Amino acid sequence: MLMADLATVRQIEAVGFRAWPATSVHYDGTWAIRMTAAHPSKRLNSVNPLDPADIRDVPARVERASQRFHAYGRRPVFRLSPLAPPELDDYLASQGWNRLDETIVMTADLTTMDLAGTIDQIPLRDIGRYVDASLKVHERDASLRAGFSELLNGIRPVKGMFVIEEEGQPVSVALCVHDGAMAGLFDIATSRESRRNGHGRAIVASALKWAMKHGARTAWLQIEAANAPGLALYDGFGFAEIYRYAYRESPES
């Protein structure tokens, strides 16, 4: 990857950390160790190397980072973007760390996007209502309610929480975080029984229109590489791949 591309990666990684904030961040050199006891998301509980040239004492630092995860009762995880040294990935592979969940990071130019026919949906202000809607649409356990609420309360940039309802029940959700010229999309989902009815496109369009009106010029998102329907949806909005990342998870039980 070219150095100019790495600058873009650094920018997106920085806004991503602000948009999806961990409770605790500790640095070992340029490795950001993000930990969040109240939520199990790997993005909130992973080691994130931020300089491809930082390859000092890799075995010892992997061990130190792993001890931090043990203290939280979590399995050690590295999140490897293009900012991670290839030597680190090779070392983790040699030690049996499993590679999983390849994710594509995509961007789109909001200034050229035609959202003229999109409904001006007013985002929710009630975090509790959004959390309940999100858990229901994603079919996630209610035990995550407190941790997800804490996460949303910790977001410092401006956030828009969007919900589409039918007959009083949530059928689609989206979170948009506006940070300067950038707008990140998170938590996008449509309930299983309501898919293929245009809700996904409608809620994404509303979130992007809201972000554009607030001054955002570039939209970005992260999606698992295996999510073919989601990729097709975002392709329709003009999103294009910028880079990928994947996780390495410790083989220990």
C-alpha positions as CSV (number, residue, x, y, z in Angstrom):
1,M,0.0,0.0,0.0
2,L,1.3,3.5,-0.9
3,M,2.1,6.0,1.8
4,A,-0.7,8.3,0.6
5,D,-3.1,5.4,1.1
6,L,-1.7,4.9,4.6
7,A,-2.6,8.5,5.4
8,T,-6.2,7.8,4.5
9,V,-6.2,4.7,6.6
10,R,-4.9,6.6,9.6
11,Q,-7.6,9.2,9.1
12,I,-10.4,6.6,9.0
13,E,-8.9,4.6,11.9
14,A,-8.8,7.8,14.0
15,V,-12.4,8.8,13.4
16,G,-13.4,5.2,13.9
17,F,-11.9,5.1,17.4
18,R,-13.8,8.3,18.2
19,A,-17.0,7.0,16.8
20,W,-16.8,3.6,18.6
21,P,-15.0,4.5,21.8
22,A,-13.5,2.0,24.1
23,T,-13.7,2.5,27.8
24,S,-9.9,2.1,28.3
25,V,-7.0,2.6,25.8
26,H,-3.5,1.8,26.7
27,Y,-0.5,2.3,24.4
28,D,2.5,0.0,24.0
29,G,4.6,1.9,21.5
30,T,2.2,2.5,18.7
31,W,-0.1,-0.4,19.6
32,A,-3.4,0.8,20.9
33,I,-4.9,-1.7,23.3
34,R,-8.6,-1.0,23.5
35,M,-10.6,-2.7,26.3
36,T,-14.3,-2.4,27.2
37,A,-15.5,-4.6,30.1
38,A,-19.2,-3.8,29.4
39,H,-19.4,-4.8,25.8
40,P,-17.9,-7.8,23.9
41,S,-17.3,-6.2,20.5
42,K,-13.9,-7.1,19.1
43,R,-13.5,-3.5,17.9
44,L,-13.8,-2.4,21.5
45,N,-11.6,-5.2,22.8
46,S,-8.5,-5.6,20.6
47,V,-4.9,-4.6,20.1
48,N,-4.7,-2.1,17.2
49,P,-1.2,-1.6,15.8
50,L,-0.9,1.8,14.1
51,D,2.6,1.8,12.5
52,P,3.9,-0.8,10.0
53,A,7.5,0.0,11.1
54,D,6.9,-0.7,14.8
55,I,8.3,-4.3,15.1
56,R,10.3,-3.9,18.3
57,D,10.1,-6.9,20.7
58,V,7.0,-8.4,19.1
59,P,6.9,-11.6,21.2
60,A,7.3,-9.8,24.5
61,R,4.7,-7.2,23.6
62,V,2.2,-9.7,22.4
63,E,2.6,-11.4,25.8
64,R,2.1,-8.2,27.7
65,A,-1.0,-7.3,25.7
66,S,-2.4,-10.8,26.3
67,Q,-2.1,-10.3,30.0
68,R,-4.3,-7.3,29.8
69,F,-7.0,-9.3,28.1
70,H,-6.7,-12.0,30.8
71,A,-7.2,-9.4,33.4
72,Y,-10.6,-8.5,31.7
73,G,-11.5,-12.2,31.4
74,R,-11.3,-12.0,27.6
75,R,-9.5,-13.9,24.9
76,P,-6.6,-11.8,23.4
77,V,-7.4,-10.4,20.0
78,F,-5.4,-8.3,17.5
79,R,-7.1,-6.2,14.9
80,L,-4.8,-6.0,11.9
81,S,-5.4,-3.1,9.4
82,P,-2.8,-2.0,6.8
83,L,-1.2,-0.1,9.7
84,A,-0.1,-3.4,11.3
85,P,3.4,-4.7,10.5
86,P,3.4,-7.8,8.3
87,E,6.0,-9.2,10.7
88,L,3.4,-9.1,13.5
89,D,0.8,-11.0,11.4
90,D,3.4,-13.6,10.5
91,Y,4.4,-14.0,14.2
92,L,0.8,-14.4,15.3
93,A,0.2,-17.0,12.5
94,S,3.3,-18.9,13.6
95,Q,1.9,-19.1,17.1
96,G,-1.4,-20.5,16.0
97,W,-3.5,-17.3,16.3
98,N,-6.7,-17.7,14.2
99,R,-7.5,-15.2,11.4
100,L,-11.2,-14.4,11.2
101,D,-13.8,-11.8,10.3
102,E,-12.3,-10.0,7.3
103,T,-13.9,-6.6,7.1
104,I,-14.0,-4.1,4.2
105,V,-13.8,-0.4,4.9
106,M,-15.6,1.6,2.3
107,T,-16.0,5.4,1.5
108,A,-18.4,7.4,-0.7
109,D,-18.3,11.1,-1.8
110,L,-21.4,12.7,-0.3
111,T,-21.0,15.8,-2.5
112,T,-21.8,13.8,-5.6
113,M,-24.5,11.6,-4.1
114,D,-28.1,12.3,-5.2
115,L,-30.3,12.1,-2.1
116,A,-32.9,14.6,-3.3
117,G,-35.9,12.2,-2.9
118,T,-34.8,10.9,0.5
119,I,-37.1,11.5,3.5
120,D,-35.8,14.0,6.1
121,Q,-36.0,11.7,9.1
122,I,-35.4,13.3,12.5
123,P,-32.9,11.2,14.5
124,L,-33.9,9.9,17.9
125,R,-32.6,11.7,21.0
126,D,-33.6,8.9,23.4
127,I,-30.6,6.6,23.7
128,G,-32.6,4.0,25.6
129,R,-35.2,3.8,22.9
130,Y,-32.6,3.4,20.2
131,V,-30.8,0.7,22.2
132,D,-34.0,-1.3,22.7
133,A,-34.8,-1.0,19.0
134,S,-31.3,-2.0,18.0
135,L,-31.2,-5.1,20.2
136,K,-34.6,-6.2,18.9
137,V,-33.7,-5.7,15.2
138,H,-30.3,-7.4,15.6
139,E,-31.9,-10.1,17.8
140,R,-29.2,-9.6,20.4
141,D,-29.5,-10.5,24.1
142,A,-30.9,-8.0,26.5
143,S,-27.8,-8.4,28.7
144,L,-26.0,-6.1,26.2
145,R,-28.3,-3.2,26.9
146,A,-26.2,-1.5,29.6
147,G,-22.9,-1.9,27.7
148,F,-24.4,-0.6,24.4
149,S,-26.0,2.4,26.3
150,E,-22.6,3.2,27.8
151,L,-21.0,3.0,24.4
152,L,-23.5,5.4,22.8
153,N,-23.2,7.8,25.7
154,G,-19.4,7.8,25.3
155,I,-19.5,9.0,21.6
156,R,-18.2,12.6,21.6
157,P,-18.8,13.6,18.0
158,V,-22.4,14.4,16.9
159,K,-24.4,11.2,16.4
160,G,-27.7,10.5,14.6
161,M,-29.7,7.5,15.8
162,F,-32.3,6.4,13.2
163,V,-35.1,3.9,13.5
164,I,-37.8,2.8,11.0
165,E,-41.0,1.4,12.7
166,E,-44.0,-0.5,11.4
167,E,-47.1,-0.9,13.5
168,G,-45.2,0.4,16.5
169,Q,-42.3,-2.1,16.2
170,P,-38.7,-1.3,15.0
171,V,-37.8,-2.9,11.7
172,S,-34.6,-1.1,10.8
173,V,-31.9,0.8,12.6
174,A,-28.8,2.9,11.7
175,L,-26.3,5.0,13.7
176,C,-24.5,7.8,11.9
177,V,-21.5,9.6,13.6
178,H,-20.6,13.0,12.1
179,D,-17.0,14.0,12.8
180,G,-15.8,17.0,10.8
181,A,-15.9,16.2,7.1
182,M,-16.4,12.5,7.8
183,A,-19.6,10.6,8.6
184,G,-19.4,7.0,9.7
185,L,-22.3,4.5,9.5
186,F,-22.7,1.8,12.2
187,D,-25.1,-0.7,13.6
188,I,-27.1,-0.9,10.4
189,A,-29.7,-3.7,10.3
190,T,-33.2,-4.7,9.2
191,S,-35.2,-7.3,11.1
192,R,-35.3,-10.7,9.5
193,E,-39.0,-10.7,8.6
194,S,-38.9,-7.1,7.1
195,R,-36.0,-7.5,4.7
196,R,-36.2,-6.9,0.9
197,N,-38.8,-4.2,1.5
198,G,-36.4,-1.2,0.9
199,H,-36.0,-0.4,4.6
200,G,-32.2,-0.8,4.5
201,R,-31.8,1.6,1.6
202,A,-34.3,4.1,3.1
203,I,-32.6,4.3,6.5
204,V,-29.1,4.5,5.1
205,A,-30.2,7.3,2.7
206,S,-31.8,9.2,5.6
207,A,-28.7,8.9,7.7
208,L,-26.5,10.1,4.8
209,K,-28.8,13.1,4.1
210,W,-28.7,14.1,7.7
211,A,-24.9,13.9,7.7
212,M,-24.6,15.9,4.5
213,K,-26.8,18.6,6.0
214,H,-24.5,18.8,9.0
215,G,-21.5,19.4,6.7
216,A,-20.1,15.9,6.1
217,R,-18.4,15.4,2.7
218,T,-17.3,11.8,2.9
219,A,-19.2,8.8,4.3
220,W,-17.5,5.7,5.4
221,L,-18.5,2.3,6.9
222,Q,-17.1,-1.1,7.8
223,I,-18.8,-4.3,6.6
224,E,-17.8,-8.0,6.8
225,A,-16.5,-9.2,3.5
226,A,-19.0,-12.1,3.5
227,N,-22.0,-9.8,3.7
228,A,-23.1,-9.9,0.0
229,P,-26.5,-8.2,0.5
230,G,-24.9,-5.4,2.4
231,L,-22.2,-4.9,-0.2
232,A,-24.8,-4.7,-2.9
233,L,-26.7,-2.1,-0.9
234,Y,-23.7,0.1,-0.4
235,D,-22.5,-0.3,-4.0
236,G,-25.8,1.3,-5.0
237,F,-24.9,4.4,-3.0
238,G,-21.5,4.6,-4.6
239,F,-19.4,3.2,-1.8
240,A,-16.0,1.8,-2.8
241,E,-13.4,-0.3,-0.9
242,I,-10.5,1.6,0.6
243,Y,-8.9,-1.1,2.7
244,R,-9.5,-4.3,4.7
245,Y,-8.7,-5.5,8.1
246,A,-9.0,-8.8,9.9
247,Y,-8.6,-10.2,13.5
248,R,-6.2,-12.6,14.9
249,E,-7.6,-14.4,18.0
250,S,-5.5,-16.3,20.5
251,P,-5.7,-20.1,20.2
252,E,-6.0,-20.4,24.0
253,S,-9.4,-21.3,25.5
